[in-house]
Amino acid sequence: MNSRRPVLLLLIFTALMGAIGVAMSELTGHDEPRVAGIARAMALTGDYAAPRLNGVLFNEYPPLGYIPTAWLIKLFGANETAAHAADIIYFVGTVFLTYRIGRRLYGERGGIAAAWMLATMAGAVGIFKVCLVDPALVFYITFSIFGYAEASRAETPARAHGAAFFAGMAFAFLTKGIIGFAFPAAACAADLLWTRRWKLLKLQYLAEGALCFAAPIAVWMAALEWSGDGAVWREVIRQSVFRFSSSSADHNNPIYYYFGPVDYLTLPANLLVCGACIYDTLRRFRPMGRAVFDQRASLPAIAFIVMFGALLAASAKRNIYLAPLYPQVAILAGAVWMQMIERGVRLPSGKTLAIAIVLYGIALGAGDRLRTRDKDREDTYAPIFDILKQAGGNAINTFLYHPTEGLDGAAVFYLGAATARAGREKASEDPSMFDSHNKFVVAEMMPKDLDITEILRKFGKELKELRRTSYRQQIVVVGIIQ
């Protein structure tokens, strides 16, 4: 059989899995509409250097994570499918890179097994369907580790692979800040110390690598300085450090927070990995066969330990931050599968196994889609802005009362322009917010907040409510000022 055929089938399967996840997806929560709004603003203004949220500089992340989505929105229009479509590209790309790493460590079959493990992993299917910057981060981190794997495991390191390692770190930094290059740099440095492959430290490799790392970042910083937004990159670095080191950061959780999620998000690959770890531990105390994990497993194992340890130590913890670990678990699971084949373990035939994997993957993707479909419809701003536009509202005659980042982003995405906004204090003290040109209002309030209708009555105005609904912990009201 042509060795390229299984890989091609694998990538087609991955694309279909990604398409199932993206199909009929909504912009849910506060994060997805924020990212989509920033991307649409880029598509509208052509400014791809400085992310802006509803007209205001957004300094939390660099711009690279938004740019592909902005291009897709510009090409296919501002719709939910275009906002999520980049995930399919990242999913296919990450699975292919996982195959290449596995192939370098364990040969062709090991690479294919690792890639299948990732394509059917619960967490991967979940992450590569959201309109966030994290799918891009996973791709670039995996690209960087791929470059290191090729360079470190080859008899003569190729300069192109060393360049890929450093360029991947640069692109990951331009996607989500310091964590983007810290993860692959720390993981590969730890592997370098463990394996003592000092040949990679030749001056020529380091000099070329430094150039590949610094050049893209320098271009971004220069573009910001040229446009007068030079403070953005400094704030991005500060935010990157604060988010993971400050006890007052958002999503602050205890150190043991990840022990549950890392188990179910890496299913089913973790079953093979855990079984192999138990076997290798038991063989130290009683005569058994050779170890499952050998020196070839050092890179994915060390990368997992280093990144997982860093996530445990960080103050901010969210399930989505585990995503860079998924390819490492998949590679280790692929190694276990190869050992089972080499040791003559009776396994299903190739055709039976392929059919089972495809059916499992489709069931996983479709089940996840059906599970979240109804929740997505309730957890989106889309109906609010549909009602607003049907009543004649637009970005010019509407203002947002006390919006969250999600509502700010949704307004830009659905209305196609920056929209006037006011916090509680300004709205309750400044009657100019309710002049005739601001005919419509979208208010987002906590239950304990002063209701927008009370503020309007203070200035002799009334609100004709078009819809009042709950959105997570907030109340959202869309109405006409009379």
Buried (B, 14 or more C-beta within 10 A) or exposed (E): EEEEEBBEEBBEBBBBBBBBBBBEBBBBBBBBBBBBBBBBBBBBEEBBBBBBBBBEEBBBBBBBBBBBBBBBBBEEEBEBBBBBBBBBBBBBBBBBBBBBBBBBBBEEBBBBBBBBBBBBBBBBBBBBBBBBBBBBBBBBBBBBBBBBBBBBBEEEBEEEBBBBBBBBBBBBBBBBBBBBBBBBBBBBEBBBEEBEBEEBEEEEBEEBBEEBBEEBBEEBBEBBBEEEBBEBBEBBBEBBEBBBEEEEBEBEEEEEBBEEBBEEBBBEBBEBBBEBBEBBEEBEEEEEEEBBBEEBBBBBBBBBBBBBEBBBEBBBBBBBBBBBBBBBBBBBBBBBBBBBEEEEEEEEEEEEEBEEBBEEBBEBBBEBBEEBEEEBEEBBBBBBBEBBBEBEBBBBBBBBBBBBBBBBBBBBBBBBBBBBBBEBEEBBEEBEBBEEEBBBBBBBBEEEBEBBBEBBEBBEBEBEBBBEBEBEEBBBBBBBBE
